[in-house]
């Protein structure tokens, strides 16, 4: 969960069990109209049905398991100790547990209790505190120190973590100010958002070789390519691997080409170029292929959007090997090559074109500007 819970589609439940807590919970719900409100029936005021407020009897402990399953975030007006005891048996995994925020009966403090980063509890805590005039209490070390949150690094850009088991030790290295190498070979560069320079113990390198030569205690590796065995040993023994969405696949194919054939060519090409399938951002083609069943099936299977261009748009890209044959059939002098460049916003291809059976494929990488001066 990320961003402003009141402005997203993610579900938040507000829960209260005391008289004062109920008043505060109603106030908060008025300011977070997308949230659901639960409180004890004995504090009903008569307008609950009209406002869609949920009433319950008995212990709140009885409804918490259901709320844990149904909501992305819980804001609970109960004492911290009681909440900890009640949610302890419900905890499963930091990647799936909901955000839990506790607010005291006078709304003096809003406390991030569970899933601070991945579940969005820290963001939810700040939001709740702002709406109630409370003080946000956040104890996550990276937030307090204003440094890189390893488990959130690049998430706003869609980066995927490939080896989540290394997040905890690398996070410890970051907050303990050990030597950190950020190896960024691709992906968005504007990830440092604090209004201060990057801490001196964190160094950014443009290549794995550069970082390995310099030395480090832990690494954050951002790349679209498959690492060699030597690089994996050097970088990922105590390092986290991130896959940015930077690969664009330009695709041309004969009408009726099955999805399996297109998929085989795509996976084979990525393997040949030693590129990660997790870094594919989208497919690109000519608008004549927008309803091509095989392409659309591949798009749906992998969650890769299919971006299409008109022949006129494709012809704005100079090609070293324009095809008169392709032009006669499509009105464009090429399909996969110009589509890949246009979609990626790149000036050149990683692979200009390969034809395999009924499929033609081109590969381009989305370029990103270097970080602003002064952050390294």
N, C-alpha and C positions, 0 to 999 in steps of 0.2 A: 504494500500500500504506500503510495507516495502522493505528494501534493496536498491540496486542501480537501479534506474529507467532505466538507460541505459543498464542494463544487465538483465532485467526481461521482461515479456511479457505484462506488464501493459502499457497502452497508455498514452503518455504525449504530450500535445500540447504547442507549443511556439508561442506567439502572440506579434506583434509589430505594432505601428501606427505612429512612427516617423522615420525620415531618419536615425538618429544615432541608434535608437532602432532596426531598420531593419538590419543594419550592424552587430550589436551585436547578434541579433537573428540568423542570418545566421551562424555566427561563432559558436554559441552554438549548433545549429543543426548539424553542421559538426562534433562536438565532441559527440553528442548524436544521432547517426544515426537512432535509433529506434523511434525518436520523429517526430511529424508532425509540419510543420511550416506554419504560417498564417501571412501575412502582406498586407498592402494596395497596390492596383494595381499601384498607381502612383509612387511607388518605385521599380517597376519591372526592372530587369536587362536583361531579355531575356532568362535566363536559367531555369526559374521556371518550365516549363513543363517537361524538361528533369530530373529535380531534384525532381519532385513531390511536389513542393511548392504550397500552396494554396493562391490565391490572392482574395481580397475582396474590394468592394467599399462601400462608406457610412460609418456610424458609426459602430465601433466595438461592440457597445451595441447590434446590431442586430444579431450577430453571437454567442455571449456569451451563450445564453440559450442552443443552440445546443451543443456547446463545453462542457458545464457543464454536459450534459447528456452522451456524448460519450467518455469522457476522465477521467482517474483516477487522472491526475495531469495537472495543467495549469501553465506555466511560462510566465508571462505577463510583457512586457517592457512598462509600463505605470505608471503614478504617483500613489502612494498608495491611496490618497484620491479618485481619479477617479475610481480605481478598487473597493474600498469599496462601493461607491455609486452604481456602476453597478451590483455588485454581490449580494447586499443586498436583492433584490426581489427574487433571485434564491435559497436562502438558505432554506434547508429543515431539515436536521438532521446531526449531527456530525458523525454518523456512515455511512452515504451514500454520503455526499458532497465530491467533489473531493478536492485534495490538491491544494492550490493556493499559488504561490510564485510570488512576485513582484520584478523586477529588475529596478534600475534607469537608465537613459539615458547614463550614463557614466560607468555603471557596477561597481560602487563603493560599492553598497550594494545589497545583495539578501535577501529579507525579507519574512519570513514565515508568511502568512496572515491567512490561513484557513485550518482546519483539520490537525493541527500540528502533532498530534500523530496518530489517527486512519486512517487519509487519507495519512499519510506519508509526509506531507509538510516539516517537520523538516529535514528528511533525504534528500528530494529532494532539499531543500535550501542548505544544506551542499554540495551536489553534484554540483549544479549549481555554487555556489560560488567558489568551487575548480576549475572548468573548466574555469571560467571567471576571476579568480584572484580577486574576490569580497570578501567583508566581510559578512559572514552570520549573519543575525539578527534573533535571536530566543528568544522569550519572555516567552515560556512555563516554568512555575516555576520549574517543576521537572527536566527539562533539564538544566536550569540555575544553580540549586542547586546540580545537579548530585545526584538525589535520585530516589526512585521508581516511575515510571510512572504507576499509578494504572490502567489506561485504556489499557496499553500495557503489563502489567505484565504477563509473560509466553506466550505471543502470538507467539513468535518465536518457541515455543515448541508445539504449537497447543492447549494450554489451552483455554477453553471456559468460558466466564463470564456468570453466571446464573442469576444474578440480577443487570443489568446494571444501574438501577435507583439509586444505592448507590455509583456509581463511583465518582460523583462530590463531595459529602460531605466527602468521604474518601480521595479523592485527596487533598482537603483543609486541612484535618487533617495531611496528610503526609508533605505537604510543610510548614505548620505552626508548625511543629516539636512537635506535640502532641504525646502521647504515642501510638505507633503503634505495634500491635501484628501480626506477620506473622505466622499463624498456618499452618504448612506444614506436612501433614500426608502422602503424596505421591507426585510423580512428580519429574521432574528434579530439581536438587539442585543448579546448577551453573547459577542462574539467576542474581546474583550481578556481574556486569561486570566492574564497575569503579575501577580504580587503587587507592583505598583508603578503609579504613574499613567501614563497615556498620555504618551509623549514630547511635549515642547512644540512640536516642529515638525510634529506631526500634529494636524490639526483636523477635527472631525466636523461636517458640515452636514446639515441635514434636507432640503435641496432643491438642485437644480442651480443655480438662480438665486442662492441665497445664497452658494454656493461661488464662482461666477463673479464676483460682485460683490467678494468678499473678496480673490481672487487666490491663486495657488498655482503650484508648479513641476511637480507631478505629481498625478494624481488616481486614486482608487479609487472607482468609481461602482457603487453597489448599487441597482438599480431593476428593477421589473417592467414598466416602460413603455418604449415606443419613444422614443428621443431625437429632438429636432428636428435639422435639419441644423446650425443654429447651435450647439446644445448639443454635438453631436458634435465640431465643430471646436474648441470651447472646452475640452471635457473630455477628449476621447480622442486629441488630437494627441500627448499624453504621458499617457495614462490607460488603465486596465484596466477593462473593463465586466463586472460580475458579475450573473448572473440568479438571484435567490433563488426558491425554490419557494413562492410565496405565493398563486397564483391558484387558486381553486376554481370549477369549472364545474358548476352545478346543471343537470341535463338531464332533461327529460321528453320522451317520444316515443310515437307510436302503435306498437302491436305490429307487428313485421316491418319497421320502417323500416331501410333499408339503411345500412351503415356510411358509405358515401360521402356520403349526404345529411346525416347527423349531422356528419361531418367538415367538410363545406362550411359548415354553419351555424356551427360552432365557429371555424373559421379566419376566416370573414367577420366574425364578431363581435369576435374579438381584433383584427383589422385596424381595424375601425370604432372600437374603444375605444383603439387604439394601445397594445396590450399585447403583450408578447413571448410567443410560444408556448413558449419555454424556461422561462418562469416558472410554467407550469401545474403545480400540485402533484397534483391528482386530480379525478376526476369524482364527482358525488354525485347520488343518485336515490332512488326508493322501492324497497322490497324486492321489489315485484312485477316490477321490471326487472333483478333480479340475474342472470337467465338470458337477457336480451335479446341476441340475436346481434350486432346492430349496435353496441350499446354496448360489449359485451365485445371485439369486434374492434377498436374504436377504442382501448379501454383497452390492449390488447395492442400495437397498432401504435406508440403513443407512450410506452408504459411508464407510463401514468397509472392508478393504482389506482381501482377503482370502489367507492365507499363507499355503502351503501344504508341506509335507515331505514324503520321501520315507520310506518304511517299515524298511529298514536298519537304517535310521536316527532315526526313532521312537524307535527302539529296543536298542539304546544306552542309553536310560533313564531307570534306574532301577524302576520297578513297584512293589508295595506291593501286588498287586493282578493281576498278569498277566493272560490273558485269552487264553486258548488253542483253544477255539471256534473262537475267533477273529483272532487268528493266522492262522487257517485253511482257513479262507476266505480272509484274507488280507496280510498274511505274517508278520504281526506285532502283538505283544502281547497286544497291547492296541492302541487306536487311540486318543481319546479326551484328556486323561491324559498326555501322552508324548508330544503331539502336543502343548498343552497349556504351558508346562514347557519350551520346546525348543524355542517357539516363544517369551515368556516373558523373557527368560534368568533367570528364577527363580529356586530356589532349592526346593521349596515345593508349594503345591496348597493352595489356599484359600478354594476351594472345590475340593476334589479329583475327584469324579465322581458321577453323578446322571443319572439314566436311566428313561426316561419318554416316553412311547409309542415307536415310531420309532427313538427316538433321545437320544443320550448320550451326556452329557455336563460336562465339567470340567472348572474350573475358576482359573486363576493365575494372580498375580499382578506384573507388571514390577518393579524390584527393582532399586533404584537410590542411588548413593553414597552421603553421607552427604556433606554439604558445606565445603570448605577448612577452616582450622583453621585460626582465625584472622579476619573473616568477621563479627562475631557476637559481 
